[in-house]
Amino acid sequence: MSIYQVNKGVSRPIVFKGLKAQYIAYLAIGLVVLLIGFAVLYICGLSLWVILPLVLGIGSGLFYGVFKLSHRFGEHGLSKHFAKKNLPDFISLRSRKLFIHLKTKRNDLLRIAENQINSQKKNAGGAGHADQH
């Protein structure tokens, strides 16, 4: 028996108390902001009877919101959700030039690739003959 614990989740996301991946950081950042907000309000002289319910309410909302996002979107779902929102509904082109020139550009690229492959074959073939002499 080994005294060391084996990490069996190498390719799996970090999970802490049900929070997945980046949501742990979101919660931590939110709590730090709440702590700083509490300190600022307390230094400004606001009563604790006002500050505590305010901070507890915002903190509860933070926990609820972050856990809800974590369960709804998962590890990468939130970034995919925002990426999907940034996609255009449609693409409009006023000219056909792009599509007309695509075929010629593709043919040019294919010709260049064929030339490179042929030159590599010639170089490899020539080196083989030099070794035999």
C-alpha positions in Angstrom: 0.0 0.0 0.0 1.2 3.5 -0.9 1.1 6.2 1.7 0.5 8.8 -1.1 -2.9 9.4 -2.6 -3.1 9.0 -6.3 -4.7 11.8 -8.3 -7.2 9.9 -10.3 -8.8 13.0 -11.9 -6.0 14.3 -14.0 -8.1 15.3 -17.0 -11.2 16.2 -15.0 -12.1 19.7 -13.9 -11.5 21.0 -10.4 -14.7 20.5 -8.3 -15.1 22.0 -4.8 -18.4 21.6 -3.0 -20.3 21.3 -6.2 -18.7 24.2 -8.0 -16.9 23.4 -11.2 -13.7 25.0 -12.7 -13.8 28.8 -13.1 -16.9 29.2 -10.9 -14.7 28.7 -7.8 -12.7 31.7 -8.9 -15.9 33.7 -9.5 -17.1 33.0 -6.0 -13.8 33.8 -4.5 -13.6 37.1 -6.3 -17.1 38.0 -5.3 -16.3 37.2 -1.7 -13.2 39.4 -1.7 -15.3 42.3 -3.2 -17.9 41.8 -0.5 -15.2 41.9 2.2 -13.7 45.1 0.7 -17.2 46.6 0.4 -17.9 45.7 4.1 -14.7 47.3 5.2 -15.3 50.5 3.2 -18.9 50.9 4.5 -17.7 50.3 8.1 -14.9 52.8 7.8 -17.4 55.4 6.3 -19.2 55.1 9.6 -22.4 53.2 8.5 -24.1 51.3 11.2 -23.5 47.5 11.5 -27.3 47.1 11.5 -27.3 48.4 8.0 -24.1 46.8 6.7 -24.6 43.3 7.9 -28.0 42.6 6.3 -26.8 44.3 3.1 -23.6 42.2 2.9 -25.4 39.0 3.9 -28.1 39.6 1.3 -25.6 40.3 -1.5 -23.5 37.3 -0.3 -26.5 35.0 -0.4 -27.3 36.2 -3.9 -23.7 35.7 -5.0 -23.7 32.1 -3.7 -27.1 31.4 -5.3 -26.1 32.9 -8.6 -22.7 31.2 -8.9 -24.0 27.8 -8.0 -26.9 28.2 -10.4 -24.5 29.1 -13.2 -22.2 26.2 -12.3 -25.0 23.7 -12.5 -26.7 25.2 -15.6 -23.6 25.6 -17.8 -21.0 23.3 -16.4 -17.2 23.7 -17.0 -17.1 25.4 -20.4 -20.8 26.1 -21.0 -20.8 29.8 -19.9 -18.0 30.7 -22.3 -19.8 28.8 -25.1 -23.0 30.6 -24.2 -21.3 34.0 -24.5 -19.5 33.0 -27.7 -22.8 31.9 -29.3 -24.4 35.3 -28.4 -21.6 37.0 -30.4 -22.2 35.1 -33.6 -23.9 37.1 -36.3 -27.4 36.2 -37.3 -26.5 36.3 -41.0 -23.6 37.3 -43.2 -24.3 39.7 -46.1 -21.9 40.2 -49.0 -22.5 42.9 -51.6 -20.2 41.3 -54.2 -19.5 37.8 -55.6 -15.8 38.5 -55.9 -14.9 36.6 -52.8 -16.5 33.4 -54.1 -15.2 33.8 -57.6 -11.6 34.1 -56.4 -11.8 31.3 -53.9 -11.5 28.6 -56.5 -8.4 30.3 -58.1 -6.8 30.8 -54.7 -7.5 27.2 -53.8 -5.9 26.0 -57.1 -2.9 28.2 -56.5 -2.4 26.7 -53.0 -2.8 23.2 -54.4 -0.2 23.9 -57.1 2.3 25.2 -54.5 1.8 22.2 -52.3 2.3 19.8 -55.2 5.5 21.6 -56.2 6.8 21.3 -52.7 6.0 17.6 -52.5 7.6 17.0 -55.9 10.8 18.9 -54.9 11.0 16.9 -51.7 10.6 13.6 -53.6 13.4 14.8 -56.0 15.7 15.7 -53.1 15.0 12.4 -51.4 15.5 10.4 -54.6 18.8 12.3 -55.4 20.2 11.7 -51.9 19.5 7.9 -52.2 21.5 7.7 -55.5 24.4 9.6 -54.0 24.7 7.0 -51.1 24.8 4.1 -53.5 27.9 5.4 -55.5 
